[in-house]
Amino acid sequence: MSDTPNHWSRKLNDAPPAVIALLIQLLAVAVVATALTILWRAHNVRLSLPTTLVVQAALVLALTRWCNLAWWWLLIQAVFPLAIVATLMLPIPSLAYFGIFAFLFFFYWSTFRTQVPYFPSTKKVWKTVERYLPAERSISFIDIGSGLGGLSLYLGQRRPESQFIGVEIAPLPWVLSHLRTVFTSTQVRFLRRNYHSLDFAEFDVVFAYLSPAAMPDLWEKASREMRPGSMLISYEFPIVGSEPDLIVCPDDVANHGPQLYFWYLK
């Protein structure tokens, strides 16, 4: 039996947004190229490059909106064809393209699948997290999606009696964070793996700075595995349907901007 439209619709919904965005770009290119060919052969009309790019961007934005991708994909999709044309027109050596590709590949790794890009936190966030950690005993703390390791290294220096671990799936940030431990006196460890492979029951505090797309799965795992009395902290991104026990703004002076959300597992 052939696949039904609903079957293909479900497959599209299950695909990573980056794959959907690429398919949209390819479809738009095919449609615009076909339209240009018809205009040229039937009416002897040629569109200028700027006009063609505007038409391409408009079609891409319409398709992106129709597919219900997040708002930031609208910006990425609109800029992408312009960026491609601009790079092709610049006198950039081919080796430079390879270097840029290699850097982005190893830095962002599987972001297209996890939907968790690199989000660096600030020292204000680190200090606020430190202030709300249990102070009367040593703790086991894990930062899932630790990036370059700033939070774990800071807390490791401030709380040497406790255990701090950073988990990062992208190779380059993991290597850089691991190298940073050489220049510190802390016992912080950095693991290169997906946090889904870990057992949250081993930790007193789980810190996450991920993305809205990752929060439902994070809450499901935390609810299932974390011990009563342990703490889940998320920076900037709340968990829809789960009221936090505490909300703190790291910017105490202005009292605005991204917030820290705390859940105390019961």
Residue frames relative to the residue before (quaternion, step in Angstrom):
aa qw qx qy qz dx dy dz
M 1.0000 0.0000 0.0000 0.0000 0.00 0.00 0.00
S 0.4451 -0.7012 0.4881 0.2682 3.57 -0.90 0.88
D 0.5927 -0.5793 0.4273 0.3612 3.55 -1.22 0.57
T 0.3895 -0.7146 0.5380 0.2195 3.56 -1.01 0.86
P 0.6540 -0.5003 0.3759 0.4250 3.61 -1.24 0.31
N 0.6363 0.5308 -0.3383 0.4459 3.61 1.03 -0.76
H 0.6063 0.5587 -0.3436 0.4496 3.56 1.10 -0.72
W 0.6961 0.4517 -0.2730 0.4867 3.57 0.87 -0.94
S 0.5997 0.5525 -0.3586 0.4544 3.60 1.12 -0.60
R 0.6550 0.4959 -0.3112 0.4777 3.58 0.99 -0.82
K 0.6282 0.5325 -0.3362 0.4568 3.59 1.01 -0.78
L 0.6552 0.5120 -0.3102 0.4608 3.58 0.98 -0.84
N 0.6603 0.5081 -0.3098 0.4582 3.57 0.97 -0.82
D 0.6827 0.4809 -0.2848 0.4707 3.58 1.10 -0.65
A 0.5550 0.6226 -0.3941 0.3860 3.60 1.20 -0.34
P 0.5693 -0.5777 0.4477 0.3763 3.63 -1.13 0.57
P 0.6009 -0.5941 0.3880 0.3682 3.62 -0.99 0.73
A 0.6235 0.5493 -0.3517 0.4311 3.60 1.03 -0.72
V 0.6388 0.5091 -0.3253 0.4764 3.59 1.06 -0.72
I 0.6362 0.5178 -0.3228 0.4722 3.58 0.99 -0.84
A 0.6487 0.5245 -0.3156 0.4522 3.58 0.97 -0.90
L 0.6535 0.5051 -0.3136 0.4685 3.59 0.98 -0.82
L 0.6450 0.5142 -0.3208 0.4655 3.58 0.96 -0.83
I 0.6196 0.5378 -0.3368 0.4620 3.57 1.06 -0.74
Q 0.6510 0.5132 -0.3151 0.4620 3.58 0.92 -0.89
L 0.6740 0.4945 -0.2990 0.4601 3.59 0.89 -0.93
L 0.6466 0.5118 -0.3190 0.4671 3.59 0.98 -0.81
A 0.6558 0.5116 -0.3102 0.4605 3.57 0.95 -0.87
V 0.6269 0.5279 -0.3347 0.4651 3.59 1.00 -0.78
A 0.6603 0.5100 -0.3065 0.4583 3.59 0.93 -0.91
V 0.6716 0.4966 -0.3010 0.4601 3.58 0.92 -0.90
V 0.6771 0.4868 -0.2945 0.4667 3.59 0.87 -0.94
A 0.6485 0.5149 -0.3224 0.4586 3.60 0.94 -0.84
T 0.6444 0.5123 -0.3195 0.4692 3.59 1.00 -0.80
A 0.6613 0.5083 -0.3032 0.4609 3.57 0.96 -0.91
L 0.6491 0.5133 -0.3186 0.4623 3.59 0.96 -0.81
T 0.6420 0.5256 -0.3204 0.4571 3.57 1.00 -0.81
I 0.6581 0.5037 -0.3059 0.4687 3.59 0.96 -0.88
L 0.6530 0.5163 -0.3189 0.4530 3.58 0.93 -0.89
W 0.6789 0.4970 -0.2934 0.4539 3.57 0.97 -0.86
R 0.7362 0.4330 -0.2465 0.4580 3.58 0.79 -0.98
A 0.7446 0.4141 -0.2304 0.4702 3.60 0.96 -0.83
H 0.8261 0.1983 -0.0683 0.5231 3.58 0.98 -0.79
N 0.3879 -0.7422 0.4659 0.2856 3.59 1.31 0.04
V 0.4437 0.6719 -0.4542 0.3813 3.57 1.05 0.87
R 0.0867 -0.7791 0.6202 0.0288 3.53 -0.94 0.97
L 0.2855 -0.7443 0.5785 0.1725 3.56 -0.92 0.91
S 0.5053 -0.6368 0.4897 0.3153 3.55 -1.10 0.70
L 0.6633 -0.5123 0.3645 0.4058 3.57 -1.25 0.39
P 0.6556 0.4961 -0.3411 0.4558 3.67 0.83 -0.81
T 0.6543 0.5056 -0.3173 0.4643 3.60 0.94 -0.84
T 0.6390 0.5265 -0.3219 0.4591 3.58 0.98 -0.84
L 0.6618 0.5064 -0.3066 0.4599 3.58 0.96 -0.85
V 0.6296 0.5261 -0.3312 0.4659 3.58 1.04 -0.77
V 0.6515 0.5056 -0.3088 0.4739 3.59 0.96 -0.88
Q 0.6381 0.5253 -0.3167 0.4654 3.57 0.98 -0.89
A 0.6791 0.4921 -0.2943 0.4583 3.59 0.85 -0.97
A 0.6492 0.5239 -0.3238 0.4463 3.60 0.95 -0.84
L 0.6654 0.4966 -0.2990 0.4703 3.57 0.96 -0.89
V 0.6437 0.5243 -0.3153 0.4597 3.57 0.99 -0.87
L 0.6586 0.5084 -0.3108 0.4595 3.60 0.93 -0.87
A 0.6447 0.5196 -0.3226 0.4586 3.58 0.99 -0.82
L 0.6792 0.4806 -0.2880 0.4741 3.59 0.93 -0.88
T 0.6298 0.5321 -0.3300 0.4596 3.59 1.03 -0.79
R 0.6499 0.5043 -0.3039 0.4806 3.55 1.00 -0.83
W 0.6537 0.5263 -0.3057 0.4496 3.57 0.96 -0.88
C 0.6975 0.4561 -0.2600 0.4878 3.59 1.10 -0.70
N 0.4094 -0.7559 0.4354 0.2671 3.60 1.32 0.09
L 0.2537 0.7477 -0.5661 0.2368 3.55 0.90 0.87
A 0.6485 -0.5301 0.3759 0.3964 3.57 -1.24 0.50
W 0.6795 -0.5452 0.3099 0.3808 3.55 -1.17 0.67
W 0.6470 0.5424 -0.3451 0.4100 3.62 1.00 -0.74
W 0.5746 0.5812 -0.3839 0.4297 3.58 1.20 -0.38
L 0.5580 0.5938 -0.3919 0.4271 3.59 1.16 -0.49
L 0.6708 0.4886 -0.2875 0.4782 3.56 0.96 -0.91
I 0.6616 0.5082 -0.3079 0.4574 3.58 0.89 -0.95
Q 0.6817 0.5057 -0.2886 0.4431 3.57 0.89 -0.96
A 0.6653 0.5037 -0.3094 0.4559 3.59 0.99 -0.79
V 0.7064 0.4658 -0.2609 0.4647 3.58 0.99 -0.85
F 0.5549 0.6732 -0.3834 0.3031 3.58 1.05 -0.76
P 0.7152 0.4287 -0.2997 0.4636 3.68 0.65 -0.92
L 0.6163 0.5352 -0.3482 0.4609 3.59 1.08 -0.67
A 0.6576 0.5139 -0.3071 0.4575 3.57 0.99 -0.86
I 0.6299 0.5393 -0.3327 0.4492 3.59 1.00 -0.81
V 0.6780 0.4823 -0.2898 0.4729 3.59 0.86 -0.96
A 0.6507 0.5284 -0.3181 0.4429 3.58 0.95 -0.87
T 0.6804 0.4837 -0.2991 0.4622 3.60 0.90 -0.87
L 0.6383 0.5273 -0.3294 0.4539 3.58 1.07 -0.69
M 0.6947 0.4744 -0.2727 0.4669 3.57 1.13 -0.64
L 0.6294 0.5335 -0.3393 0.4518 3.59 1.21 -0.37
P 0.4641 -0.6860 0.4830 0.2841 3.63 -1.07 0.68
I 0.1926 0.7951 -0.5427 0.1905 3.58 0.53 1.21
P 0.4679 -0.6810 0.4783 0.2978 3.64 -0.79 0.95
S 0.5864 -0.6029 0.4116 0.3510 3.57 -1.05 0.71
L 0.6099 0.5603 -0.3542 0.4343 3.59 1.08 -0.68
A 0.6092 0.5530 -0.3494 0.4484 3.58 1.10 -0.65
Y 0.6183 0.5374 -0.3373 0.4639 3.57 1.03 -0.77
F 0.6560 0.5083 -0.3094 0.4643 3.55 0.96 -0.89
G 0.6523 0.5219 -0.3144 0.4508 3.58 0.97 -0.86
I 0.6566 0.4997 -0.3082 0.4736 3.57 0.95 -0.86
F 0.6465 0.5185 -0.3155 0.4622 3.56 0.97 -0.89
A 0.6678 0.5057 -0.3080 0.4511 3.59 0.88 -0.94
F 0.6451 0.5178 -0.3248 0.4585 3.59 0.95 -0.85
L 0.6953 0.4672 -0.2860 0.4652 3.60 0.79 -0.98
F 0.6319 0.5491 -0.3339 0.4332 3.57 1.02 -0.80
F 0.7507 0.3941 -0.2253 0.4800 3.59 0.78 -0.99
F 0.6354 0.5230 -0.3411 0.4543 3.60 1.18 -0.39
Y 0.7903 0.3036 -0.1573 0.5085 3.57 0.90 -0.92
W 0.1860 -0.8545 0.4720 0.1115 3.56 1.33 -0.35
S 0.8341 -0.1877 0.1488 0.4968 3.62 -0.56 -1.14
T 0.1705 0.8159 -0.5336 0.1432 3.58 1.07 0.69
F 0.6053 0.5765 -0.3577 0.4163 3.60 1.05 -0.74
R 0.7182 0.4200 -0.2434 0.4984 3.59 1.16 -0.62
T 0.7305 0.4297 -0.2405 0.4732 3.59 0.88 -0.95
Q 0.2589 -0.7855 0.5087 0.2390 3.60 1.22 -0.55
V 0.5649 0.5494 -0.3995 0.4685 3.56 1.13 0.70
P 0.1158 -0.8098 0.5721 0.0586 3.62 -0.07 1.21
Y 0.6464 -0.5071 0.3913 0.4146 3.56 -1.31 0.08
F 0.0064 0.7764 -0.6283 0.0497 3.55 -0.71 1.19
P 0.1938 -0.7947 0.5590 0.1359 3.67 -0.35 1.07
S 0.2927 -0.7285 0.5906 0.1865 3.57 -1.02 0.81
T 0.4479 -0.6996 0.5002 0.2444 3.57 -1.29 0.22
K 0.6703 -0.4984 0.3612 0.4145 3.55 -1.30 0.24
K 0.5712 0.5720 -0.3857 0.4447 3.60 1.12 -0.52
V 0.6399 0.5092 -0.3164 0.4808 3.56 1.03 -0.78
W 0.6493 0.5255 -0.3235 0.4446 3.58 0.89 -0.90
K 0.6760 0.4962 -0.2937 0.4589 3.58 0.90 -0.92
T 0.6470 0.5121 -0.3224 0.4639 3.57 1.02 -0.76
V 0.6276 0.5197 -0.3293 0.4770 3.59 0.98 -0.82
E 0.6383 0.5356 -0.3222 0.4494 3.59 0.92 -0.90
R 0.6587 0.5437 -0.3073 0.4196 3.57 0.94 -0.91
Y 0.7595 0.3784 -0.2019 0.4892 3.59 1.07 -0.67
L 0.4679 0.6532 -0.4643 0.3725 3.60 1.21 0.21
P 0.5854 -0.5583 0.4368 0.3935 3.61 -1.12 0.56
A 0.2314 -0.8255 0.5069 0.0904 3.56 -0.66 1.13
E 0.6442 0.5805 -0.3168 0.3842 3.58 1.18 -0.47
R 0.7922 0.1753 -0.0920 0.5772 3.60 1.24 -0.14
S 0.5747 -0.5478 0.4572 0.4008 3.54 -1.29 0.19
I 0.1703 -0.7973 0.5756 0.0630 3.55 -1.09 0.71
S 0.3290 -0.6783 0.6119 0.2391 3.50 -1.40 0.25
F 0.0492 -0.8267 0.5563 -0.0692 3.56 -0.50 1.30
I 0.0277 -0.7948 0.6060 0.0166 3.56 -0.99 0.82
D 0.2043 -0.7436 0.6287 0.0999 3.54 -1.05 0.92
I 0.1563 -0.8040 0.5690 0.0732 3.57 -0.39 1.23
G 0.7632 0.1595 -0.1886 0.5971 3.53 -0.57 1.20
S 0.1242 0.8792 -0.4506 0.0928 3.53 0.99 0.96
G 0.3596 -0.7634 0.4860 0.2276 3.62 1.21 -0.11
L 0.8074 -0.2099 0.1917 0.5170 3.55 -0.77 -1.08
G 0.5886 -0.6670 0.3267 0.3192 3.58 1.26 0.30
G 0.3242 0.7974 -0.4724 0.1892 3.60 1.21 0.16
L 0.6807 0.4941 -0.2976 0.4516 3.60 0.83 -0.95
S 0.6889 0.4846 -0.2932 0.4524 3.59 0.78 -0.98
L 0.6620 0.4976 -0.3111 0.4663 3.60 0.95 -0.82
Y 0.6384 0.5212 -0.3298 0.4605 3.59 0.97 -0.79
L 0.7025 0.4545 -0.2765 0.4727 3.59 0.81 -0.97
G 0.6187 0.5546 -0.3456 0.4361 3.58 1.07 -0.69
Q 0.6603 0.4877 -0.3018 0.4848 3.58 1.07 -0.68
R 0.7016 0.4661 -0.2628 0.4706 3.57 1.05 -0.76
R 0.7900 0.2008 -0.0958 0.5713 3.59 1.10 -0.64
P 0.0552 -0.8578 0.5101 0.0307 3.62 0.51 1.13
E 0.6135 0.5666 -0.3587 0.4171 3.61 1.17 -0.37
S 0.6945 0.4741 -0.2545 0.4776 3.57 1.26 -0.37
Q 0.4551 -0.6718 0.5199 0.2669 3.54 -1.33 0.29
F 0.0292 -0.8001 0.5986 -0.0251 3.57 -0.79 1.08
I 0.0387 -0.7969 0.6012 -0.0444 3.53 -0.83 1.08
G 0.1537 -0.7620 0.6219 0.0946 3.53 -1.07 0.82
V 0.1497 -0.7839 0.5993 0.0635 3.56 -0.99 0.88
E 0.0817 0.7909 -0.5970 0.1068 3.56 -0.77 1.07
I 0.3336 -0.7704 0.5133 0.1782 3.56 -0.89 0.94
A 0.6399 0.5295 -0.3303 0.4483 3.62 1.11 -0.60
P 0.5164 -0.6971 0.3963 0.3005 3.63 -0.73 1.02
L 0.7091 0.4881 -0.2946 0.4148 3.61 0.71 -1.02
P 0.6668 0.4649 -0.3300 0.4800 3.68 0.80 -0.78
W 0.6298 0.5314 -0.3449 0.4495 3.58 1.02 -0.74
V 0.6533 0.5071 -0.3179 0.4637 3.61 0.90 -0.87
L 0.6779 0.4956 -0.2969 0.4546 3.58 0.89 -0.93
S 0.6633 0.4884 -0.3153 0.4713 3.59 0.94 -0.80
H 0.6291 0.5242 -0.3324 0.4680 3.59 1.05 -0.75
L 0.6528 0.5092 -0.3181 0.4618 3.61 0.97 -0.80
R 0.6145 0.5681 -0.3507 0.4203 3.60 1.08 -0.66
T 0.5981 0.5704 -0.3710 0.4234 3.59 1.13 -0.51
V 0.5555 0.6123 -0.3891 0.4064 3.60 1.21 -0.46
F 0.7474 0.3984 -0.2066 0.4898 3.57 1.07 -0.75
T 0.6637 0.4329 -0.3199 0.5193 3.59 1.22 0.33
S 0.4550 -0.6837 0.5027 0.2699 3.54 -1.26 0.34
T 0.4737 0.6875 -0.4312 0.3421 3.59 1.22 0.35
Q 0.4191 -0.6811 0.5412 0.2598 3.52 -1.35 0.26
V 0.2498 0.7867 -0.5225 0.2139 3.56 1.16 0.60
R 0.1675 -0.7781 0.5994 0.0849 3.54 -1.05 0.83
F 0.1561 -0.7676 0.6150 0.0910 3.53 -1.16 0.69
L 0.1529 -0.7980 0.5819 0.0359 3.53 -0.78 1.12
R 0.2562 -0.7434 0.5932 0.1729 3.55 -1.01 0.77
R 0.4536 0.6409 -0.5055 0.3577 3.52 -0.22 1.33
N 0.5609 -0.5624 0.4766 0.3766 3.53 -1.31 0.16
Y 0.5036 -0.6819 0.4298 0.3109 3.58 -0.82 0.92
H 0.5386 0.6220 -0.4115 0.3920 3.61 1.19 -0.33
S 0.6432 0.5272 -0.3265 0.4492 3.59 1.18 -0.43
L 0.6198 0.5490 -0.3357 0.4492 3.60 1.27 -0.16
D 0.3705 -0.6820 0.5793 0.2489 3.54 -1.32 0.38
F 0.3503 -0.7712 0.4956 0.1924 3.59 -0.40 1.23
A 0.5250 0.6421 -0.4124 0.3769 3.60 1.21 -0.31
E 0.6245 0.5621 -0.3352 0.4261 3.60 1.20 -0.42
F 0.7389 0.4204 -0.2087 0.4834 3.61 1.23 -0.26
D 0.4350 -0.6843 0.5289 0.2504 3.52 -1.17 0.74
V 0.7922 0.1199 -0.0354 0.5973 3.56 1.09 -0.75
V 0.0836 -0.7584 0.6454 0.0371 3.55 -1.00 0.94
F 0.1042 -0.7909 0.6024 0.0286 3.57 -0.74 1.11
A 0.0272 -0.8050 0.5922 -0.0231 3.56 -0.97 0.91
Y 0.0326 0.7243 -0.6887 0.0039 3.51 -1.11 0.87
L 0.1135 0.8487 -0.4946 0.1493 3.52 0.34 1.32
S 0.5408 -0.5548 0.4536 0.4404 3.58 -0.39 -1.25
P 0.6707 -0.4988 0.3401 0.4309 3.62 -1.15 0.35
A 0.6401 0.5571 -0.3323 0.4117 3.58 1.01 -0.78
A 0.7123 0.4713 -0.2552 0.4533 3.59 1.11 -0.66
M 0.5376 0.6929 -0.3881 0.2833 3.59 1.16 -0.44
P 0.6385 0.5230 -0.3706 0.4260 3.69 0.84 -0.69
D 0.6721 0.4815 -0.3023 0.4744 3.61 0.92 -0.87
L 0.6206 0.5416 -0.3433 0.4512 3.58 1.04 -0.75
W 0.6795 0.4883 -0.3008 0.4575 3.59 0.87 -0.91
E 0.6262 0.5372 -0.3391 0.4521 3.58 1.00 -0.76
K 0.6759 0.4809 -0.2886 0.4781 3.58 0.95 -0.91
A 0.6598 0.5107 -0.3104 0.4556 3.59 0.92 -0.90
S 0.6615 0.5109 -0.3076 0.4546 3.60 0.92 -0.86
R 0.6922 0.4899 -0.2664 0.4582 3.54 1.06 -0.78
E 0.8211 0.3226 -0.1190 0.4557 3.58 0.90 -0.91
M 0.6568 0.5472 -0.3463 0.3863 3.61 0.91 -0.74
R 0.5039 -0.6760 0.4632 0.2730 3.55 -1.06 0.86
P 0.5887 -0.5392 0.4465 0.4042 3.61 -1.18 0.40
G 0.7636 0.3248 -0.2610 0.4933 3.56 -0.89 0.95
S 0.5790 0.5638 -0.3898 0.4416 3.60 1.22 -0.20
M 0.3741 -0.7509 0.5217 0.1549 3.55 -1.29 0.45
L 0.1445 -0.7488 0.6421 0.0780 3.53 -1.05 0.90
I 0.0655 -0.7955 0.6023 -0.0016 3.58 -0.81 1.05
S 0.0291 -0.7753 0.6308 0.0100 3.55 -0.97 0.90
Y 0.2450 -0.7618 0.5831 0.1400 3.54 -0.93 0.91
E 0.8616 0.1342 -0.1626 0.4616 3.51 -0.98 1.05
F 0.8063 0.2783 -0.1327 0.5048 3.60 0.85 -0.91
P 0.2662 -0.7664 0.5621 0.1606 3.63 -0.58 1.10
I 0.4387 -0.6437 0.5467 0.3072 3.52 -1.35 0.02
V 0.3838 -0.7427 0.5014 0.2229 3.56 -0.49 1.19
G 0.8078 0.2533 -0.2058 0.4909 3.57 -0.82 1.03
S 0.7226 0.3370 -0.2332 0.5567 3.59 1.27 -0.03
E 0.2894 -0.7843 0.5286 0.1475 3.55 -0.36 1.27
P 0.3838 -0.7270 0.5114 0.2501 3.63 -0.72 0.97
D 0.5089 -0.6395 0.4831 0.3140 3.56 -1.19 0.53
L 0.7983 0.0488 0.0034 0.6002 3.56 1.16 -0.56
I 0.0804 -0.7627 0.6401 0.0469 3.56 -1.10 0.80
V 0.0176 -0.8056 0.5901 -0.0493 3.55 -0.76 1.10
C 0.2638 -0.7419 0.5936 0.1661 3.56 -0.99 0.83
P 0.4122 -0.7341 0.4754 0.2552 3.65 -0.55 1.06
D 0.6694 0.4526 -0.2969 0.5089 3.58 1.13 -0.61
D 0.1645 -0.8501 0.4946 0.0754 3.58 0.31 1.30
V 0.6494 0.5432 -0.3283 0.4189 3.57 1.04 -0.74
A 0.7773 0.3228 -0.1723 0.5118 3.57 0.68 -1.08
N 0.2098 -0.8177 0.5051 0.1797 3.60 1.25 -0.51
H 0.6167 0.4834 -0.3876 0.4855 3.55 0.85 0.99
G 0.6066 0.5600 -0.4140 0.3835 3.54 -1.26 0.23
P 0.7679 -0.3469 0.2499 0.4770 3.60 -1.29 -0.13
Q 0.2607 -0.7848 0.5512 0.1106 3.54 -1.12 0.76
L 0.4099 -0.6541 0.5750 0.2711 3.50 -1.38 0.30
Y 0.1634 -0.7859 0.5929 0.0651 3.56 -0.90 1.00
F 0.1283 -0.8048 0.5789 0.0277 3.58 -0.83 1.04
W 0.0424 -0.7561 0.6526 0.0240 3.52 -1.07 0.89
Y 0.1922 -0.7567 0.6156 0.1077 3.58 -0.93 0.96
L 0.3533 -0.7787 0.4847 0.1840 3.53 -0.38 1.28
K 0.2117 -0.7944 0.5633 0.0826 3.54 -0.96 0.92
